[in-house]
């Protein structure tokens, strides 16, 4: 059986992180399924989903690495083609990816003690994001 939910959340711009673990867990609960997999997917090409220990230090470290790999004020062919400033946003989102899939057992996400599901805004401006939570199981 498949259960799908859509959620909206507002972000503040590049580097803004949101712990969406509870949203994903509620989707599993609402599905009334006991075992399977759940996918959390962010719609768009300038945001990402990953897992992390959701605490300020780890989030700052991740943002520092992304800034080193895809500097916000770097030179991007994307800027020249479209006349905008979010080339770093597309690269950062592509590096992390738009989704994660998590197994669940007995209706509980099989995450580690210090592991949360995070949506990271990579765009250079505030956005309203759509998070799709899809549960497959029985």
C-alpha positions as CSV (number, residue, x, y, z in Angstrom):
1,X,0.0,0.0,0.0
2,X,1.2,3.5,-0.8
3,X,0.4,6.6,1.4
4,X,1.4,10.1,0.2
5,X,1.3,13.4,2.0
6,X,2.4,16.9,1.0
7,X,3.6,19.5,3.5
8,X,4.6,23.2,3.0
9,X,7.3,25.0,4.9
10,X,8.8,28.4,4.7
11,X,12.6,28.9,4.6
12,X,14.8,32.0,5.2
13,X,17.3,31.4,2.4
14,X,20.6,29.6,1.8
15,X,21.8,27.5,4.8
16,X,18.4,27.5,6.6
17,X,17.9,24.0,8.0
18,X,14.7,22.4,9.1
19,X,14.3,19.2,11.1
20,X,11.5,17.3,9.3
21,X,11.9,14.0,11.2
22,X,8.6,14.5,13.1
23,X,6.7,15.3,9.9
24,X,8.0,12.1,8.3
25,X,7.2,10.1,11.4
26,X,3.7,11.4,11.4
27,X,3.3,10.4,7.7
28,X,4.3,6.8,8.7
29,X,1.9,6.9,11.6
30,X,-0.9,8.2,9.4
31,X,-0.3,5.4,6.8
32,X,-1.2,2.8,9.5
33,X,1.5,0.6,8.0
34,X,3.8,-1.4,10.3
35,X,6.8,-2.0,8.2
36,X,8.3,-0.7,4.9
37,X,10.1,2.4,3.6
38,X,9.3,6.1,3.6
39,X,10.8,8.6,1.3
40,X,11.1,12.3,2.1
41,X,11.4,14.4,-1.1
42,X,11.7,18.1,-1.6
43,X,10.2,19.5,-4.8
44,X,12.6,21.9,-6.6
45,X,16.2,22.1,-7.7
46,X,17.6,24.4,-5.1
47,X,16.8,22.5,-1.8
48,X,18.0,19.3,-0.4
49,X,17.2,16.5,2.1
50,X,19.7,14.6,4.1
51,X,20.2,13.1,7.5
52,X,22.4,14.7,10.2
53,X,22.7,15.1,13.9
54,X,20.4,18.1,13.9
55,X,22.3,20.5,16.2
56,X,23.8,23.9,15.4
57,X,27.4,22.8,15.3
58,X,26.8,20.0,12.7
59,X,24.6,22.3,10.6
60,X,27.2,25.1,10.7
61,X,29.9,22.5,9.7
62,X,27.8,21.3,6.8
63,X,27.1,24.8,5.6
64,X,30.9,25.6,5.8
65,X,31.7,22.6,3.7
66,X,29.1,23.6,1.1
67,X,30.4,27.2,1.0
68,X,33.9,25.8,0.4
69,X,32.7,23.5,-2.4
70,X,30.1,25.8,-4.0
71,X,30.8,29.4,-2.9
72,X,27.7,31.6,-2.9
73,X,29.6,34.4,-4.7
74,X,31.5,32.2,-7.1
75,X,31.4,32.3,-10.9
76,X,28.7,30.1,-12.3
77,X,27.7,29.5,-16.0
78,X,24.2,29.4,-14.6
79,X,24.4,33.1,-13.7
80,X,25.5,34.0,-17.2
81,X,22.7,32.0,-18.9
82,X,19.8,33.1,-16.7
83,X,21.0,36.4,-15.2
84,X,20.4,35.3,-11.6
85,X,22.6,34.6,-8.6
86,X,21.7,31.1,-7.5
87,X,24.2,28.9,-9.3
88,X,25.7,27.8,-5.9
89,X,22.1,26.8,-4.9
90,X,21.8,24.3,-7.7
91,X,25.2,22.9,-7.2
92,X,24.7,22.5,-3.4
93,X,21.3,20.9,-3.8
94,X,22.7,18.5,-6.4
95,X,25.6,17.5,-4.1
96,X,23.2,16.5,-1.3
97,X,20.2,15.3,-3.3
98,X,16.4,15.9,-3.1
99,X,15.4,12.9,-1.1
100,X,16.2,10.2,1.5
101,X,14.5,6.8,2.0
102,X,14.3,5.5,5.5
103,X,13.1,2.0,6.6
104,X,10.5,1.7,9.3
105,X,9.8,-1.3,11.6
106,X,6.8,-1.6,13.9
107,X,5.7,1.8,12.8
108,X,8.9,3.5,13.9
109,X,11.6,5.1,11.7
110,X,14.8,3.1,11.8
111,X,17.0,6.1,12.5
112,X,20.0,6.2,14.8
113,X,20.0,7.9,18.1
114,X,21.6,11.1,16.8
115,X,20.2,10.9,13.3
116,X,17.5,13.3,12.1
117,X,16.0,14.0,8.7
118,X,16.8,17.6,7.5
119,X,15.6,19.8,4.7
120,X,18.3,22.3,3.8
121,X,17.5,25.4,1.8
122,X,20.1,26.0,-0.8
123,X,18.5,28.9,-2.6
124,X,19.8,32.4,-2.1
125,X,16.4,33.8,-1.1
126,X,13.5,32.7,1.2
127,X,11.2,30.1,-0.4
128,X,8.1,28.1,0.3
129,X,9.0,24.5,0.0
130,X,6.9,21.4,-0.7
131,X,7.9,18.3,1.1
132,X,6.4,15.0,-0.2
133,X,6.3,12.1,2.2
134,X,5.5,8.8,0.6
135,X,5.2,5.6,2.6
136,X,5.3,2.1,1.0
137,X,4.7,-0.9,3.2
138,X,2.3,-3.2,4.8
